[in-house]
């Protein structure tokens, strides 16, 4: 699924400029604990989170995520958007809960990160 399709499926708003919306998203991963993102996510995944601080962008960048989708209708801090813009991390925003957004993406064919233990 491309980021453009993600935007359409969840009715997201793109907060960063000049990002490649045709970039493929391998899977999705929802978390508010950045330690979980670092330990369990996969490169190329779409991060769903309700956290709005710049650390989210830094963590997603370190984990080689494809993009960040902020949920729950909360608006990010200006420095969060600026950091995402500076490093080229697509930052999307949706007003629905993480559960609703994840359900819509799954119904549209995007799978979650498969955990191996």
Residue pairs with C-beta under 8 A, 6 or more apart in sequence:
1 9
1 24
1 25
1 105
1 108
1 109
1 110
2 21
2 22
2 23
2 24
2 25
3 19
3 20
3 21
3 22
3 23
3 25
3 46
3 66
3 67
3 90
3 92
4 21
4 22
5 108
6 12
6 25
6 46
6 67
6 69
6 92
6 105
6 110
7 13
7 14
7 21
7 92
9 104
9 105
9 108
10 69
10 92
10 94
10 96
10 101
10 104
10 105
11 94
11 95
12 69
12 92
12 93
12 94
13 92
13 93
13 94
14 21
14 90
14 91
14 92
14 93
15 70
15 76
15 81
15 84
15 91
15 92
15 93
16 81
16 84
16 85
16 88
16 89
16 90
16 91
17 85
19 67
19 88
19 90
20 90
21 90
23 66
23 67
23 90
24 44
24 66
25 44
25 45
25 46
25 66
25 67
25 110
26 42
26 43
26 44
26 45
26 66
27 42
27 44
27 45
27 46
27 110
27 111
27 112
27 113
27 114
28 45
28 46
28 47
28 48
28 102
28 105
28 106
28 110
28 111
28 112
28 113
29 37
29 40
29 41
29 42
29 45
29 46
29 47
29 48
29 65
29 112
29 113
30 47
30 48
30 49
30 98
30 102
30 112
31 37
31 40
31 41
31 47
31 48
31 49
32 49
32 50
32 51
34 51
34 55
34 56
34 59
37 47
37 49
37 59
37 60
37 63
37 65
38 59
38 62
38 63
40 113
40 115
41 47
41 63
41 65
41 113
42 113
43 63
43 64
43 65
44 64
44 65
44 66
45 63
45 65
45 66
45 113
46 65
46 66
46 67
46 68
46 69
46 105
46 110
47 56
47 60
47 63
47 65
47 67
47 68
47 69
48 69
48 71
48 98
48 101
48 102
49 56
49 68
49 69
49 70
49 71
49 98
50 70
50 71
50 72
50 74
50 98
52 70
52 74
52 75
52 76
52 77
52 80
53 76
53 77
53 80
54 77
54 79
54 80
54 83
56 68
56 80
57 68
57 80
57 83
57 84
57 87
57 89
57 91
58 83
60 67
60 68
60 89
61 87
61 89
65 89
66 90
67 89
67 90
67 91
67 92
68 84
68 89
68 90
68 91
68 92
69 92
69 93
69 94
69 101
70 76
70 91
70 92
70 93
70 94
71 94
71 96
71 97
71 98
71 101
72 95
72 96
72 97
72 98
73 94
73 95
73 96
75 93
76 91
76 93
80 91
81 91
83 89
84 90
84 91
85 91
94 101
96 104
102 112
106 112
